[in-house]
């Protein structure tokens, strides 16, 4: 689950949303002021990591830190850790996410057993989860829940009908800047967010979609692995259609793959999609048919519930135009087969066992190398949390977020904001005018910690006991309508883009905000009882990372108000680009798999945030000492513990297909390479006595210093 502006590419556990009938947005859902939370639970026992917050047993001290800092710091953990059978990878992130999931399960179980009053969030949460867990009822229904949508698809007779159905299928399931989720299996995705040029108003952005596999490279790549995957995908499409009762499934599958290959040819790459200046294209309603002919845009927008919308963002304009053209040039039957397959594929996780198993065999085993389907309760927790995230989150923070954790986090953020400001002041290559703009932006940062002050209202979401598929379908439609309701209204500057129970963090460029949900403020990232050096290296590195996103190759394009505006002098921007190119080149030299190198430009924004964020966290730690030296603990100096805390963040292990997918489609470097960020900080060298000739040694002139 990717994510350029967030700290980690969180693997999305959200199931895909199904198409619905033509919709028109209702009045916007109300938002309710957060009632005072009840007294928090007393401080709870936390996992212990050594005597100071770091797992020294997980080190491999036979490796010289200057040759491979990742292996030195966490190699023992890597060697002894097995990837669970229901996962394609394991990392510090996923381990903490498992803790959060277990806590969330307990909350949902308690809520389900409480027999809460009708119409309450507690009742909706309980009914949603219980319905998903009722396998007998789901099995008895078989493919029946798909029938209304498949009947609509079968009734398509004209291009206008096709356009209307494609519009009805669109959902708010993409996000170009905040969670950087570029993928949707629907033909287009909708992202309603601040206008890039004027953050006082919303703009609806259309984004490319329509592929069943993760990226265009899976359709167009010539390597044997991609050829195998295409054959496996075609067989999967045929099996899914057969399960849904279609005859001639093999011929239909061939048409689906051919159509998706044509869509893939029109798609932008990940690099191109992340180029926000290129993506800042506005089309008026009258321009749609001229700039993207083929689709019947009136019918599409009527189906999408936007019949009167006059202004759109076309994020990947040439891709949208290319895909639109295909709706007129490709056979209508191919489109009907395509829509039928995607309706089945999206809904499969909520259908009977045969659908669930086939969906997993391709998407889990074949694409990601995961041997075993996750336990049903884990999927149920994810699905419930995805549908009513803030309702679940409100219960989560009541039980699992202490004032102590919030207060210490706030203090660290203050120290790191101060440290970053001092780093701006010390830049020798930046002119005073550009420094003043950077300072103004930093001063305008909005900091969110733990949970939102305003909770979303789910009173309009209808959850029906015993209707797992319908509950998921209505949940997706409710979220879509919530986003449509923003259009024409004042921008909500307090909106959260993550739930409190999410183990992640985020920088939102148009909001100029950084957010740290409650669930990430846990060991190994943060422990109020751990050594400060480790906390600053771990969660401090995360905080510094998110601050630095405001000034990476993307964030640097946005001003203090979140508008896309160039506030740089030409000479300063030239210096910035020269320094970021050094970092891109450094990461392009890493080779996670034989013959597969990182694309340094594709992962540049995250690596800028890592380098600047770690340097800022180090400065923040030094500020916290007030001029004193940190103590030596168990033979480790304060600086050593700081850098080990950073490395512990990136304990990770991948199955080969999952690593390949992350490299091809992701905007984050794999953990082992993020741990190597340390080689760009001067303080790391004396801390571990790194000498010239060692593999990670960089001469001072080669160390990347950006902020």
Order of alpha helices (4+ residues) and beta strands (2+ residues): beta-alpha-beta-alpha-alpha-alpha-alpha-alpha-beta-beta-alpha-alpha-alpha-alpha-alpha-beta-alpha-alpha-beta-alpha-alpha-alpha-alpha-alpha-alpha-alpha-beta-beta-alpha-beta-beta-alpha-alpha-alpha-alpha-beta-alpha-alpha-alpha
